[in-house]
Amino acid sequence: MSTSALPDAKPPSALPDKKPSSATGRRTWAPLSRRLAAAPRPLGRVLATTATVFVLASLLTFALGALSDANPAAAVLGDTATPADIARMEAEFGLDRPLYVQYFTWLGGAFTGDLGVSWFTGVPVADSIGQALPVDLSIAGLALLLAVVIGGGAGIAAALDNGGRIDRAVTLVCSALATLPPFLIGIVLIVVFAVQFGALPTGGYEPLGSGLGPWLRYAILPAFALSLDAAASIARQLRTSLVGALRENYVTGAEMRGFSARRVLFGHVLRNAAGPALTVLGVSVPVILGGAVVTEKIFNLPGIAQLSLQAAERHDIPVIQGTLLVTVAVVLAANVAVNAALAALNPAARRSTTRRRGAGTAGGTA
């Protein structure tokens, strides 16, 4: 059979996004920015949805604090405070204004980086979050990197050995990891690597500015504890997607054209099968941030989760509202990034958008 008959069974995403140069005939890679720009409407819908969710989340966050029974003036001034003292303190905090005025003032300040001032310490909330947030971002970033490396490698190995020993071993390990909470994994890691071998510290944190080595010594254990559940989910999704993609006709067509197995896997198949794994990666961001509440306590990390817990214990409403709003913003930003990556990998979206552009151009010239 002639190989020229095979392109009909091969989706456009099977080959690299290349096109020959009209002058030299050489093939050049299309930049990623062109792929992202090719799907503006889906990304526009995602951005609109993200903005709506952010506003609703900010409204709910403010309402939880405003409708609580906490009396900051009485708590700050003590039991000996007179009604006049309490009224003066409430006016200083701005609590004597209508709720809708307080909300729009707080939200407008949040867009400019002003999240208010702590009721008990007098420290700006943005400054406290600015010290704690880099801890969570660095740990979460390392955890996501480990999840991609571990889960991606395991998923590819399982798919290539479909039904074999490696496939069964990966499935078994992933099923076991899915049942273990991060705090339990963290305790085991401390006992093994910090207590038994003494290779790593039991807790604490060293900022990244102190050097990659010192930071990594303190960050690797909590990041590894947070990454395993996400790695297991990525491995399962990627394995399932790859097994199906490897059976497609375009794989046979690419192999008959003389493409190497590595090029077929990493250049064509992995690109088409990475969508579900990317979606899992986006879902893992709030899970990792949620697991940081307990993990930070175990590893004694001065992160935003501990800041919010301390604020909750003393009913420091501005700090609680600020940490919740920033956490929501981080999760939504991660969701936008994942959708942008999915749009770049989705050839169908690019083709439909190109057709819409072409139709619009034709209509305008006509």
LUMLO-459137 format. One record per residue (C-alpha): residue in three letters; x, y, z. Coordinates in Angstrom, 1 decimal, m for minus. Each point is the difference from the previous one (the first is absolute). Layout:
N
resn: ALA&east: X&north: Y&up: Z
...
END
This chain:
366
resn: MET&east: 0.0&north: 0.0&up: 0.0
resn: SER&east: 1.3&north: 3.4&up: m0.9
resn: THR&east: 0.6&north: 2.3&up: 3.0
resn: SER&east: m1.5&north: 2.9&up: m1.9
resn: ALA&east: m3.4&north: m1.3&up: 0.8
resn: LEU&east: 0.4&north: 0.3&up: 3.7
resn: PRO&east: m0.4&north: 3.7&up: 0.7
resn: ASP&east: m3.8&north: m0.3&up: m0.2
resn: ALA&east: 0.0&north: m2.1&up: 3.2
resn: LYS&east: 2.3&north: 2.4&up: 1.8
resn: PRO&east: m1.2&north: 3.0&up: 2.0
resn: PRO&east: 1.7&north: 3.3&up: m0.7
resn: SER&east: 1.5&north: m0.1&up: 3.6
resn: ALA&east: 1.9&north: m3.2&up: m0.8
resn: LEU&east: 2.8&north: 1.9&up: m1.7
resn: PRO&east: 1.9&north: 2.9&up: 1.5
resn: ASP&east: m1.5&north: 3.4&up: m0.5
resn: LYS&east: 2.4&north: 0.8&up: m2.9
resn: LYS&east: m0.4&north: 1.4&up: m3.4
resn: PRO&east: 2.6&north: 0.1&up: m2.8
resn: SER&east: 1.5&north: 3.3&up: m0.9
resn: SER&east: m1.0&north: 1.2&up: m3.5
resn: ALA&east: 3.6&north: 1.1&up: m0.7
resn: THR&east: 2.2&north: m2.8&up: 1.3
resn: GLY&east: m2.4&north: m2.9&up: 0.7
resn: ARG&east: 1.4&north: m0.3&up: 3.5
resn: ARG&east: m2.4&north: m0.7&up: 2.8
resn: THR&east: m0.4&north: 2.3&up: 2.9
resn: TRP&east: m1.7&north: m0.4&up: 3.3
resn: ALA&east: m3.0&north: 2.3&up: 0.7
resn: PRO&east: 0.5&north: 2.0&up: 3.2
resn: LEU&east: m2.1&north: m0.8&up: 3.0
resn: SER&east: m1.3&north: 3.6&up: 0.0
resn: ARG&east: m1.6&north: m0.6&up: m3.3
resn: ARG&east: m1.8&north: m3.0&up: 1.3
resn: LEU&east: m1.3&north: 1.9&up: 3.0
resn: ALA&east: m1.1&north: 2.9&up: m2.2
resn: ALA&east: m1.9&north: m2.5&up: m2.2
resn: ALA&east: m2.6&north: m0.6&up: 2.7
resn: PRO&east: m1.0&north: 3.4&up: 1.3
resn: ARG&east: m3.7&north: m0.8&up: 0.5
resn: PRO&east: 0.4&north: m3.0&up: 2.3
resn: LEU&east: 2.6&north: 1.9&up: 2.0
resn: GLY&east: m2.3&north: 3.0&up: 0.1
resn: ARG&east: m2.8&north: m2.1&up: 1.4
resn: VAL&east: 2.4&north: m1.4&up: 2.6
resn: LEU&east: 1.1&north: 3.5&up: 1.0
resn: ALA&east: m3.6&north: 1.2&up: 0.3
resn: THR&east: m0.9&north: m3.0&up: 2.1
resn: THR&east: 3.1&north: 0.5&up: 2.2
resn: ALA&east: m0.9&north: 3.7&up: 0.6
resn: THR&east: m3.6&north: m1.0&up: 0.9
resn: VAL&east: 1.2&north: m2.7&up: 2.4
resn: PHE&east: 2.5&north: 2.4&up: 1.6
resn: VAL&east: m2.7&north: 2.7&up: 0.7
resn: LEU&east: m2.3&north: m2.6&up: 1.4
resn: ALA&east: 2.7&north: m1.5&up: 2.2
resn: SER&east: 1.0&north: 3.5&up: 1.2
resn: LEU&east: m3.6&north: 0.7&up: 0.9
resn: LEU&east: m0.3&north: m3.3&up: 1.9
resn: THR&east: 3.3&north: 0.6&up: 1.7
resn: PHE&east: m1.0&north: 3.4&up: 1.2
resn: ALA&east: m3.4&north: m1.1&up: 1.1
resn: LEU&east: 1.5&north: m2.8&up: 2.2
resn: GLY&east: 2.0&north: 2.6&up: 1.9
resn: ALA&east: m2.6&north: 2.8&up: 0.0
resn: LEU&east: m2.8&north: m2.3&up: 1.3
resn: SER&east: 2.1&north: m1.6&up: 2.7
resn: ASP&east: m0.7&north: 0.8&up: 3.6
resn: ALA&east: 3.6&north: 1.1&up: 0.6
resn: ASN&east: 0.3&north: 3.4&up: 1.7
resn: PRO&east: 3.5&north: 1.3&up: m0.8
resn: ALA&east: m0.4&north: 3.2&up: 2.0
resn: ALA&east: m0.9&north: m1.9&up: 3.2
resn: ALA&east: 2.7&north: m2.6&up: m0.6
resn: VAL&east: 2.7&north: 2.6&up: m0.6
resn: LEU&east: m1.0&north: 2.4&up: 2.9
resn: GLY&east: m0.8&north: m2.8&up: 2.5
resn: ASP&east: m2.8&north: m0.5&up: 2.5
resn: THR&east: 0.4&north: 3.4&up: 1.5
resn: ALA&east: m0.8&north: 1.9&up: m3.2
resn: THR&east: m2.9&north: 2.4&up: 0.2
resn: PRO&east: m2.7&north: 0.2&up: m2.7
resn: ALA&east: 1.6&north: 3.3&up: m1.1
resn: ASP&east: 3.4&north: m1.6&up: m0.4
resn: ILE&east: m1.6&north: m2.9&up: m2.0
resn: ALA&east: m1.8&north: 2.5&up: m2.3
resn: ARG&east: 3.2&north: 1.9&up: m0.5
resn: MET&east: 1.9&north: m3.1&up: m0.9
resn: GLU&east: m2.7&north: m1.2&up: m2.4
resn: ALA&east: 0.2&north: 3.3&up: m1.7
resn: GLU&east: 3.7&north: m0.3&up: m0.3
resn: PHE&east: m0.4&north: m3.5&up: m1.6
resn: GLY&east: m2.7&north: 1.3&up: m2.3
resn: LEU&east: m2.6&north: m2.4&up: 1.5
resn: ASP&east: m2.6&north: 2.7&up: 0.5
resn: ARG&east: m0.6&north: 0.4&up: m3.7
resn: PRO&east: m2.6&north: m2.0&up: m2.0
resn: LEU&east: 1.1&north: m3.5&up: m1.1
resn: TYR&east: m0.1&north: 0.8&up: m3.7
resn: VAL&east: 2.3&north: 3.0&up: 0.5
resn: GLN&east: 2.4&north: m2.2&up: 2.0
resn: TYR&east: 0.0&north: m2.7&up: m2.7
resn: PHE&east: 0.7&north: 2.3&up: m2.9
resn: THR&east: 2.7&north: 1.8&up: 2.0
resn: TRP&east: 1.6&north: m3.3&up: 0.9
resn: LEU&east: m0.2&north: m1.4&up: m3.5
resn: GLY&east: 1.3&north: 3.2&up: m1.6
resn: GLY&east: 2.9&north: 0.0&up: 2.4
resn: ALA&east: 0.8&north: m3.6&up: m0.8
resn: PHE&east: 0.5&north: 0.8&up: m3.6
resn: THR&east: 2.6&north: 2.6&up: 1.0
resn: GLY&east: 1.7&north: m2.3&up: 2.4
resn: ASP&east: m1.7&north: 1.4&up: 3.2
resn: LEU&east: m1.7&north: m2.8&up: 1.9
resn: GLY&east: m0.4&north: 2.0&up: 3.2
resn: VAL&east: 1.8&north: m0.2&up: 3.3
resn: SER&east: 0.0&north: m2.7&up: 2.7
resn: TRP&east: m2.3&north: 0.9&up: 2.8
resn: PHE&east: 2.4&north: m1.4&up: 2.6
resn: THR&east: 3.5&north: 0.7&up: m1.3
resn: GLY&east: m0.5&north: 3.1&up: m2.1
resn: VAL&east: 2.1&north: m1.5&up: m2.7
resn: PRO&east: m1.4&north: 0.4&up: m3.6
resn: VAL&east: m1.5&north: m3.3&up: m1.1
resn: ALA&east: 1.7&north: 0.3&up: m3.4
resn: ASP&east: 3.4&north: 0.0&up: 1.8
resn: SER&east: m0.8&north: m3.1&up: 2.0
resn: ILE&east: m1.2&north: m1.8&up: m3.1
resn: GLY&east: 3.0&north: 1.2&up: m1.9
resn: GLN&east: 2.3&north: m1.8&up: 2.5
resn: ALA&east: m2.1&north: m3.2&up: 0.2
resn: LEU&east: m1.1&north: m0.5&up: m3.6
resn: PRO&east: 3.5&north: m0.6&up: m1.5
resn: VAL&east: 0.3&north: m3.0&up: 2.3
resn: ASP&east: m3.2&north: m1.6&up: m1.3
resn: LEU&east: 0.7&north: 0.9&up: m3.7
resn: SER&east: 3.5&north: m1.5&up: 0.2
resn: ILE&east: m1.1&north: m3.1&up: 1.7
resn: ALA&east: m3.1&north: m0.4&up: m2.3
resn: GLY&east: 2.1&north: 0.7&up: m3.1
resn: LEU&east: 2.5&north: m2.7&up: 1.0
resn: ALA&east: m2.8&north: m2.4&up: 0.8
resn: LEU&east: m1.6&north: 0.6&up: m3.4
resn: LEU&east: 3.4&north: m0.5&up: m1.7
resn: LEU&east: 0.5&north: m3.3&up: 1.9
resn: ALA&east: m3.5&north: m1.1&up: m0.8
resn: VAL&east: 0.5&north: 0.6&up: m3.8
resn: VAL&east: 3.4&north: m1.8&up: 0.0
resn: ILE&east: m1.1&north: m2.9&up: 2.1
resn: GLY&east: m3.5&north: m0.4&up: m1.3
resn: GLY&east: 1.0&north: 0.7&up: m3.6
resn: GLY&east: 2.8&north: m2.5&up: 0.1
resn: ALA&east: m2.1&north: m2.6&up: 1.6
resn: GLY&east: m3.0&north: 0.5&up: m2.3
resn: ILE&east: 2.2&north: m0.3&up: m3.1
resn: ALA&east: 1.8&north: m3.1&up: 1.3
resn: ALA&east: m3.4&north: m1.6&up: 0.8
resn: ALA&east: m1.5&north: 0.8&up: m3.4
resn: LEU&east: 3.0&north: m1.4&up: m1.9
resn: ASP&east: m0.2&north: m3.2&up: 2.1
resn: ASN&east: m3.7&north: m0.3&up: m0.3
resn: GLY&east: m1.1&north: m3.1&up: 1.9
resn: GLY&east: 3.5&north: m0.8&up: 1.1
resn: ARG&east: 1.8&north: 0.0&up: 3.3
resn: ILE&east: 0.8&north: 3.7&up: 0.0
resn: ASP&east: m3.6&north: 0.9&up: m0.9
resn: ARG&east: m1.3&north: m2.1&up: 2.9
resn: ALA&east: 2.6&north: 1.3&up: 2.4
resn: VAL&east: m0.8&north: 3.7&up: m0.9
resn: THR&east: m3.7&north: m0.7&up: 0.4
resn: LEU&east: 0.4&north: m1.6&up: 3.4
resn: VAL&east: 2.3&north: 2.8&up: 1.3
resn: CYS&east: m2.3&north: 2.7&up: m1.2
resn: SER&east: m3.0&north: m1.6&up: 1.6
resn: ALA&east: 1.9&north: m0.2&up: 3.3
resn: LEU&east: 1.2&north: 3.6&up: m0.1
resn: ALA&east: m3.5&north: 1.2&up: m0.7
resn: THR&east: m1.1&north: m1.2&up: 3.4
resn: LEU&east: 2.8&north: 1.6&up: 2.0
resn: PRO&east: m0.4&north: 3.6&up: 1.3
resn: PRO&east: 2.9&north: 2.4&up: m0.4
resn: PHE&east: 0.5&north: 0.4&up: 3.7
resn: LEU&east: 0.5&north: m3.7&up: 0.5
resn: ILE&east: 2.5&north: m0.1&up: m2.8
resn: GLY&east: 1.8&north: 3.0&up: 1.5
resn: ILE&east: 0.3&north: m1.8&up: 3.4
resn: VAL&east: 1.5&north: m3.0&up: m1.7
resn: LEU&east: 2.5&north: 2.1&up: m2.0
resn: ILE&east: 1.1&north: 1.8&up: 3.2
resn: VAL&east: 0.5&north: m3.3&up: 1.9
resn: VAL&east: 2.0&north: m1.5&up: m2.9
resn: PHE&east: 2.0&north: 2.8&up: m1.5
resn: ALA&east: 0.4&north: 2.4&up: 3.0
resn: VAL&east: 0.0&north: m2.3&up: 3.1
resn: GLN&east: 1.4&north: m3.3&up: m1.3
resn: PHE&east: 2.5&north: 1.2&up: m2.5
resn: GLY&east: 0.4&north: 3.6&up: 1.1
resn: ALA&east: 0.4&north: 1.1&up: m3.6
resn: LEU&east: m2.7&north: 2.8&up: 0.0
resn: PRO&east: m1.3&north: 2.4&up: 2.7
resn: THR&east: m3.3&north: m0.9&up: 1.8
resn: GLY&east: m1.5&north: 3.4&up: m0.8
resn: GLY&east: 0.5&north: 3.6&up: m0.5
resn: TYR&east: 0.5&north: 2.0&up: m3.1
resn: GLU&east: 2.8&north: 1.7&up: m1.9
resn: PRO&east: m1.0&north: 2.6&up: m2.6
resn: LEU&east: 1.0&north: m0.5&up: m3.6
resn: GLY&east: 2.1&north: 3.1&up: 0.2
resn: SER&east: 2.5&north: m1.8&up: 2.3
resn: GLY&east: 0.9&north: m2.4&up: m2.8
resn: LEU&east: m1.5&north: m2.9&up: m1.8
resn: GLY&east: 1.7&north: m2.6&up: 2.1
resn: PRO&east: m1.1&north: 1.3&up: 3.5
resn: TRP&east: m3.5&north: 0.6&up: m1.3
resn: LEU&east: m0.3&north: m3.4&up: m1.5
resn: ARG&east: 1.1&north: m1.7&up: 3.2
resn: TYR&east: m2.9&north: 1.4&up: 1.9
resn: ALA&east: m2.6&north: 0.0&up: m2.9
resn: ILE&east: 0.5&north: m3.5&up: m1.5
resn: LEU&east: m1.8&north: m2.0&up: 2.8
resn: PRO&east: m3.2&north: 2.1&up: 0.2
resn: ALA&east: m0.1&north: 0.3&up: m3.8
resn: PHE&east: 0.5&north: m3.7&up: m0.5
resn: ALA&east: m2.8&north: m0.7&up: 2.6
resn: LEU&east: m2.3&north: 2.3&up: m1.9
resn: SER&east: 0.9&north: m1.3&up: m3.5
resn: LEU&east: m0.7&north: m3.7&up: 0.3
resn: ASP&east: m3.8&north: 0.2&up: m0.2
resn: ALA&east: 0.1&north: 2.3&up: m3.0
resn: ALA&east: 2.7&north: m2.3&up: m1.6
resn: ALA&east: m2.2&north: m3.0&up: 0.4
resn: SER&east: m2.9&north: 1.8&up: m1.6
resn: ILE&east: 2.1&north: 1.2&up: m2.9
resn: ALA&east: 1.5&north: m3.5&up: m0.6
resn: ARG&east: m3.4&north: m1.6&up: m0.1
resn: GLN&east: m1.5&north: 2.6&up: m2.4
resn: LEU&east: 3.1&north: 0.1&up: m2.3
resn: ARG&east: 0.3&north: m3.8&up: m0.1
resn: THR&east: m3.7&north: m0.3&up: m1.1
resn: SER&east: 0.3&north: 2.7&up: m2.6
resn: LEU&east: 3.3&north: m1.3&up: m1.4
resn: VAL&east: m1.3&north: m3.6&up: m0.4
resn: GLY&east: m2.9&north: 1.3&up: m2.1
resn: ALA&east: 2.2&north: 2.4&up: m2.0
resn: LEU&east: 2.6&north: m2.6&up: m0.8
resn: ARG&east: m2.7&north: m2.1&up: m1.8
resn: GLU&east: m1.0&north: 2.8&up: m2.4
resn: ASN&east: 0.7&north: m0.3&up: m3.7
resn: TYR&east: 2.2&north: 3.0&up: m0.2
resn: VAL&east: 2.6&north: m1.8&up: 2.3
resn: THR&east: 0.2&north: m2.8&up: m2.6
resn: GLY&east: 0.3&north: 2.6&up: m2.8
resn: ALA&east: 2.8&north: 1.9&up: 1.8
resn: GLU&east: 1.9&north: m3.3&up: 0.6
resn: MET&east: m0.4&north: m1.0&up: m3.6
resn: ARG&east: 1.5&north: 3.4&up: m1.0
resn: GLY&east: 3.1&north: m1.0&up: 1.9
resn: PHE&east: m0.5&north: 2.2&up: 3.1
resn: SER&east: 1.8&north: m1.3&up: 3.0
resn: ALA&east: m2.0&north: m1.4&up: 2.9
resn: ARG&east: 1.3&north: 2.9&up: 2.3
resn: ARG&east: m1.1&north: 2.6&up: m2.6
resn: VAL&east: m3.4&north: m1.6&up: m0.4
resn: LEU&east: m0.5&north: m0.2&up: 3.8
resn: PHE&east: 1.2&north: 3.4&up: 1.1
resn: GLY&east: m0.7&north: 2.0&up: m3.2
resn: HIS&east: m3.4&north: m1.3&up: m0.9
resn: VAL&east: m1.7&north: m2.4&up: 2.4
resn: LEU&east: 0.9&north: 1.7&up: 3.3
resn: ARG&east: m1.2&north: 3.3&up: m1.3
resn: ASN&east: m3.4&north: m1.4&up: m0.9
resn: ALA&east: m0.4&north: m2.0&up: 3.3
resn: ALA&east: 1.2&north: 2.7&up: 2.4
resn: GLY&east: m3.3&north: 1.8&up: 0.3
resn: PRO&east: m1.5&north: m2.1&up: 2.9
resn: ALA&east: 3.3&north: 0.0&up: 1.9
resn: LEU&east: 0.1&north: 3.8&up: m0.3
resn: THR&east: m3.5&north: 0.3&up: 1.3
resn: VAL&east: 1.0&north: m2.2&up: 3.0
resn: LEU&east: 3.0&north: 2.3&up: 0.6
resn: GLY&east: m2.3&north: 3.0&up: 0.2
resn: VAL&east: m2.3&north: m1.7&up: 2.4
resn: SER&east: 3.0&north: m1.0&up: 2.1
resn: VAL&east: 0.8&north: 3.7&up: 0.8
resn: PRO&east: m2.8&north: 0.5&up: 2.5
resn: VAL&east: 0.6&north: m3.4&up: 1.4
resn: ILE&east: 3.7&north: 0.7&up: 0.7
resn: LEU&east: m0.9&north: 3.4&up: 1.5
resn: GLY&east: m2.6&north: m1.7&up: 2.2
resn: GLY&east: 2.4&north: m2.7&up: 1.1
resn: ALA&east: 2.5&north: 2.8&up: 0.9
resn: VAL&east: m2.1&north: 0.8&up: 3.1
resn: VAL&east: 1.0&north: m3.2&up: 1.7
resn: THR&east: 3.4&north: m0.4&up: m1.7
resn: GLU&east: 1.2&north: 3.4&up: 1.1
resn: LYS&east: m0.8&north: m0.9&up: 3.6
resn: ILE&east: 1.9&north: m3.3&up: m0.3
resn: PHE&east: 3.1&north: 1.6&up: m1.6
resn: ASN&east: m0.3&north: 3.3&up: 1.9
resn: LEU&east: m0.2&north: 2.1&up: m3.1
resn: PRO&east: m0.9&north: 3.7&up: 0.3
resn: GLY&east: m2.5&north: m0.1&up: m2.9
resn: ILE&east: m3.3&north: 1.6&up: m0.7
resn: ALA&east: m1.9&north: m2.9&up: 1.5
resn: GLN&east: 1.6&north: 0.5&up: 3.4
resn: LEU&east: m0.7&north: 3.8&up: m0.3
resn: SER&east: m3.7&north: m0.6&up: m0.7
resn: LEU&east: m0.2&north: m2.5&up: 2.9
resn: GLN&east: 1.6&north: 2.4&up: 2.4
resn: ALA&east: m2.4&north: 2.7&up: m1.2
resn: ALA&east: m3.0&north: m2.3&up: 0.4
resn: GLU&east: 1.0&north: m0.8&up: 3.6
resn: ARG&east: m0.2&north: 3.7&up: 1.0
resn: HIS&east: m2.8&north: 1.0&up: m2.4
resn: ASP&east: 2.2&north: 2.3&up: m2.0
resn: ILE&east: m2.5&north: 0.5&up: m2.8
resn: PRO&east: 2.2&north: 2.2&up: m2.4
resn: VAL&east: 2.8&north: m2.6&up: 0.0
resn: ILE&east: m2.5&north: m2.9&up: m0.6
resn: GLN&east: m1.7&north: 1.9&up: m2.8
resn: GLY&east: 3.3&north: 0.9&up: m1.6
resn: THR&east: 1.4&north: m3.6&up: 0.1
resn: LEU&east: m3.1&north: m1.5&up: m1.4
resn: LEU&east: m0.2&north: 2.6&up: m2.8
resn: VAL&east: 3.7&north: m0.5&up: m1.0
resn: THR&east: m0.5&north: m3.8&up: 0.1
resn: VAL&east: m3.0&north: 0.2&up: m2.3
resn: ALA&east: 2.0&north: 2.2&up: m2.4
resn: VAL&east: 2.9&north: m2.5&up: m0.1
resn: VAL&east: m2.4&north: m2.9&up: m0.8
resn: LEU&east: m1.7&north: 2.0&up: m2.7
resn: ALA&east: 3.3&north: 1.1&up: m1.5
resn: ALA&east: 1.0&north: m3.7&up: m0.2
resn: ASN&east: m3.3&north: m0.9&up: m1.6
resn: VAL&east: 0.6&north: 2.7&up: m2.7
resn: ALA&east: 3.5&north: m1.3&up: m0.6
resn: VAL&east: m1.3&north: m3.6&up: m0.4
resn: ASN&east: m2.7&north: 1.1&up: m2.4
resn: ALA&east: 2.6&north: 2.0&up: m2.0
resn: ALA&east: 2.1&north: m3.1&up: m0.3
resn: LEU&east: m3.0&north: m2.1&up: m1.0
resn: ALA&east: m0.8&north: 2.6&up: m2.7
resn: ALA&east: 3.5&north: m0.2&up: m1.3
resn: LEU&east: m0.1&north: m3.8&up: m0.2
resn: ASN&east: m3.6&north: m0.2&up: m1.5
resn: PRO&east: 0.3&north: m0.1&up: m3.8
resn: ALA&east: m3.7&north: m0.1&up: m0.5
resn: ALA&east: m0.4&north: 3.4&up: 1.8
resn: ARG&east: 2.7&north: 1.5&up: m2.1
resn: ARG&east: m1.5&north: m1.3&up: m3.2
resn: SER&east: m3.5&north: 1.2&up: 0.8
resn: THR&east: 1.3&north: 3.4&up: 1.0
resn: THR&east: 2.0&north: 0.2&up: m3.2
resn: ARG&east: m3.1&north: m0.8&up: m2.0
resn: ARG&east: m1.9&north: 2.7&up: 1.8
resn: ARG&east: 2.7&north: 2.5&up: m0.7
resn: GLY&east: 0.2&north: m1.0&up: m3.6
resn: ALA&east: m3.8&north: 0.3&up: m0.4
resn: GLY&east: 0.1&north: 3.4&up: 1.7
resn: THR&east: 2.8&north: 1.2&up: m2.3
resn: ALA&east: m1.8&north: m1.2&up: m3.1
resn: GLY&east: m3.2&north: 1.7&up: 1.0
resn: GLY&east: 1.8&north: 3.2&up: 0.7
resn: THR&east: 1.8&north: 0.0&up: m3.4
resn: ALA&east: m3.2&north: m0.9&up: m1.8
END
